[in-house]
Amino acid sequence: MSEHKIKKACLDLIASCPDVVLTTIGADGFPQARVMFNLRGPRYSELQEYLRPFDGTFRYYLDTNTSSSKIRDVRSRPQASLFFCRPEIFFSLMLAGDLTVDEDPVLRRELWRPGWETYYPAGPEDPDYTVLRFDSRYGRGWNGSVNYFFDLSGKR
């Protein structure tokens, strides 16, 4: 399968997964994995058009609480990974890259979804609402019986 087809299949995989596993490196030097909402998944289909321009670079956005351990992890070690998986069809994608806090107020409002008041009572201006930007360096995974790898470091 060509790299173009693999990347297209990976974007389709991302769009089909309701959740994503984010792994950061904690203060103790060990990986810290947690499941998070996939803003490019079926639960947030209304965001797809807004996020589509980032398809070619595999830039990814996440939301989290400013008070979470993820923020401390990101500020001390930005290296992270995202993992998407559909085991029933033998397809996974691990993206490795750099995670940063994105302070763009327009982006915060664009990504904001109704119902998030549960997590951030003051709405999109809540000081405990943070947007994280993930810039992919490479992707790796398996599709059926085929392992694949693609480099994204020149696309950033």
Phi, psi and omega in degrees: 000137181290159178300321178301315180292322177298313180298318178298315178298323179293320176297322176295320177300311179304315182294339183265349183267125179290334183227166178224147175261120175260130176239125175242176176253120183283173180300334179276000179087000181260151177298141178238105182257141176209149178276136180226162175298137176269104181292349176255010183264184185297333180294333183237046184301334180291346178272349188301316182295320179296323184271348183306323180302343181268002183305314186295332182260350186058034171290144187220145178240146177226157173243150180201171175281134177303329182279359184282160179295338178302321182295316177297317179301311184297319183290331180268328179214104184285349181293132183206174174219154172242140181230126177241139184209138171233082185299332181293340176243014177055051183223126176219158176218128171245122174257129175253139181184201183245134182249130179223159173281128179256116186265008183296114182294329178293315178300317179304315181289321180295322181279340183304136180238143174303139181100343180288353176301337176302321183265327185229083188303332182273009177080200185295346177266001181303127179295344178267006177260120180232140173257131176254137177250127179250118177256112185288140173260322178200163176236148181208148177174201177222148178222106187066237180258011184254123171275146180219162177210138171219141182268132179240005186298332178276355184264356189276000000 
